[in-house]
Amino acid sequence: MRELADKTAFVTGGASGIGFALGRAFAEAGMKVMLADIETDALAGAVANLREFGPNVRGVTCDVADPISVERAAKASYEAFGNVHVVCNNAGVAAAGGIDNISLDNWRWVLDVNLMGVLHGIQTFLPHIRAHAEGGHIVNTASMAGMNSGLGFSPYSASKFAVVNMSEGLAMRLKPIGIGVTVLCPGFVRTRISESGRNRPERYGPTQTPDPESPAAALTAQIAELVRSGLDPMDVAAQVLAAIREGDLYVFTHPGPSWRAELEERFGAILAAMDKAAARE
Ligand SMILES: NC(=O)c1ccc[n+]([C@@H]2O[C@H](COP(=O)([O-])OP(=O)(O)OC[C@H]3O[C@@H](n4cnc5c(N)ncnc54)[C@H](O)[C@@H]3O)[C@@H](O)[C@H]2O)c1
């Protein structure tokens, strides 16, 4: 979608971090922006901040894990701004723990937000974008954790692998009808993702923190530090806007050699297994 000015963007997780930066970049590009977020106070602050960058910014409280809440937020957006063209399914949470020591509550919370939340956004907005036929683009926020399994946050990685896969499939289906799809795969970005527990609904039980002496706690602290010293979210947003304009499927914000080496190792192992299978034939 080359022309963004005067179009409308809907951004989940828009009260903080990458979502907020996307909102700001869209507002600066002359778009109307609806920020949707579960954290109502932070959302109000974000909307007030963004009005500095564009006149047409609104906020709507929304829990992406709940399809009815997403439908309601979409309706609020149509009422405020008319047709929606760019949908960023960006809200996400992380919970610490590897596959052997993470609770089912944590699994459900992370999958409900990171995976089902993306699906709810697609199911809600895709029929609308198809119907108005003014062009559209769907941006799904995954992560480098959706490209390699080394992070050690099992539900997080599983959700992000699924988002990558879903986005690839969606891109193939929507290309012939001129709707773009981008899957955003950042490395570490300076946001509040390490404080995800602040938005954990009570239905998933209390926030669980790993035993301070455990390897999971050490890993959590290490990742929090990498996030603190991560990329500026505005750099990520600029890359997403470029991808929307160019129609790019993948956005990799961290092209450095160590990230690439991890991908090469994974793909190399997969291809080696294919070779082994071929040799058996
Ligand atoms: N920060 C990083 O290093 C990094 C790296 C890769 C991917 N990501 C992804 O980027 C996306 C944005 O996260 P961020 O890093 O900006 O973190 P953040 O915590 O700063 O922002 C996430 C936003 O999502 C909102 N949110 C949480 N649960 C929600 C729900 N159920 N419904 C609606 N909104 C909800 C939060 O209130 C918050 O405003 C996430 O999908 C995350 O997984 C982040």
The ligand as an SDF file (V2000), in Angstrom:
LIG
                    3D

 44 48  0  0  0  0  0  0  0  0999 V2000
   10.3650   -5.7990   23.0510 N   0  0  0  0  0  0  0  0  0  0  0  0
   10.9590   -6.7830   22.4230 C   0  0  0  0  0  0  0  0  0  0  0  0
   12.1670   -7.0430   22.5830 O   0  0  0  0  0  0  0  0  0  0  0  0
   10.1760   -7.6180   21.4500 C   0  0  0  0  0  0  0  0  0  0  0  0
   10.8630   -8.4790   20.6030 C   0  0  0  0  0  0  0  0  0  0  0  0
   10.1480   -9.2410   19.6890 C   0  0  0  0  0  0  0  0  0  0  0  0
    8.7910   -9.1420   19.6170 C   0  0  0  0  0  0  0  0  0  0  0  0
    8.1290   -8.2990   20.4690 N   0  0  0  0  0  0  0  0  0  0  0  0
    6.6690   -8.2440   20.3570 C   0  0  0  0  0  0  0  0  0  0  0  0
    6.2630   -6.9070   20.1690 O   0  0  0  0  0  0  0  0  0  0  0  0
    4.8940   -6.7850   20.5450 C   0  0  0  0  0  0  0  0  0  0  0  0
    4.6960   -5.5240   21.3710 C   0  0  0  0  0  0  0  0  0  0  0  0
    5.3430   -5.6940   22.6190 O   0  0  0  0  0  0  0  0  0  0  0  0
    6.2970   -4.5770   23.2520 P   0  0  0  0  0  0  0  0  0  0  0  0
    7.6600   -5.1240   23.2240 O   0  0  0  0  0  0  0  0  0  0  0  0
    6.0170   -3.2650   22.6640 O   0  0  0  0  0  0  0  0  0  0  0  0
    5.8330   -4.6690   24.7890 O   0  0  0  0  0  0  0  0  0  0  0  0
    5.0010   -3.6430   25.7190 P   0  0  0  0  0  0  0  0  0  0  0  0
    4.7080   -4.3940   26.9630 O   0  0  0  0  0  0  0  0  0  0  0  0
    5.7340   -2.3550   25.8220 O   0  0  0  0  0  0  0  0  0  0  0  0
    3.6700   -3.4200   24.8800 O   0  0  0  0  0  0  0  0  0  0  0  0
    2.7140   -4.4410   24.7540 C   0  0  0  0  0  0  0  0  0  0  0  0
    1.3340   -3.8310   24.7960 C   0  0  0  0  0  0  0  0  0  0  0  0
    0.3530   -4.8910   24.6610 O   0  0  0  0  0  0  0  0  0  0  0  0
   -0.7010   -4.6300   25.5690 C   0  0  0  0  0  0  0  0  0  0  0  0
   -1.4360   -5.8600   25.8890 N   0  0  0  0  0  0  0  0  0  0  0  0
   -1.0590   -6.8900   26.6870 C   0  0  0  0  0  0  0  0  0  0  0  0
   -2.0350   -7.8010   26.7530 N   0  0  0  0  0  0  0  0  0  0  0  0
   -3.0530   -7.3520   25.9740 C   0  0  0  0  0  0  0  0  0  0  0  0
   -4.3440   -7.8490   25.6510 C   0  0  0  0  0  0  0  0  0  0  0  0
   -4.7870   -9.0200   26.1420 N   0  0  0  0  0  0  0  0  0  0  0  0
   -5.1270   -7.1320   24.8310 N   0  0  0  0  0  0  0  0  0  0  0  0
   -4.7030   -5.9230   24.3380 C   0  0  0  0  0  0  0  0  0  0  0  0
   -3.5030   -5.3960   24.6310 N   0  0  0  0  0  0  0  0  0  0  0  0
   -2.6770   -6.1050   25.4240 C   0  0  0  0  0  0  0  0  0  0  0  0
    0.0020   -4.0550   26.7850 C   0  0  0  0  0  0  0  0  0  0  0  0
   -0.8990   -3.3640   27.6390 O   0  0  0  0  0  0  0  0  0  0  0  0
    1.0340   -3.1570   26.1500 C   0  0  0  0  0  0  0  0  0  0  0  0
    0.5450   -1.8610   25.9520 O   0  0  0  0  0  0  0  0  0  0  0  0
    4.5530   -8.0780   21.2830 C   0  0  0  0  0  0  0  0  0  0  0  0
    3.8050   -8.9250   20.4170 O   0  0  0  0  0  0  0  0  0  0  0  0
    5.9000   -8.6760   21.5870 C   0  0  0  0  0  0  0  0  0  0  0  0
    5.8450  -10.0700   21.7270 O   0  0  0  0  0  0  0  0  0  0  0  0
    8.7850   -7.5360   21.3660 C   0  0  0  0  0  0  0  0  0  0  0  0
  1  2  1  0
  2  3  2  0
  2  4  1  0
  4  5  1  0
  4 44  2  0
  5  6  2  0
  6  7  1  0
  7  8  2  0
  8  9  1  0
  8 44  1  0
  9 10  1  0
  9 42  1  0
 10 11  1  0
 11 12  1  0
 11 40  1  0
 12 13  1  0
 13 14  1  0
 14 15  2  0
 14 16  1  0
 14 17  1  0
 17 18  1  0
 18 19  2  0
 18 20  1  0
 18 21  1  0
 21 22  1  0
 22 23  1  0
 23 24  1  0
 23 38  1  0
 24 25  1  0
 25 26  1  0
 25 36  1  0
 26 27  1  0
 26 35  1  0
 27 28  2  0
 28 29  1  0
 29 30  1  0
 29 35  2  0
 30 31  1  0
 30 32  2  0
 32 33  1  0
 33 34  2  0
 34 35  1  0
 36 37  1  0
 36 38  1  0
 38 39  1  0
 40 41  1  0
 40 42  1  0
 42 43  1  0
M  CHG  2   8   1  16  -1
M  END
$$$$
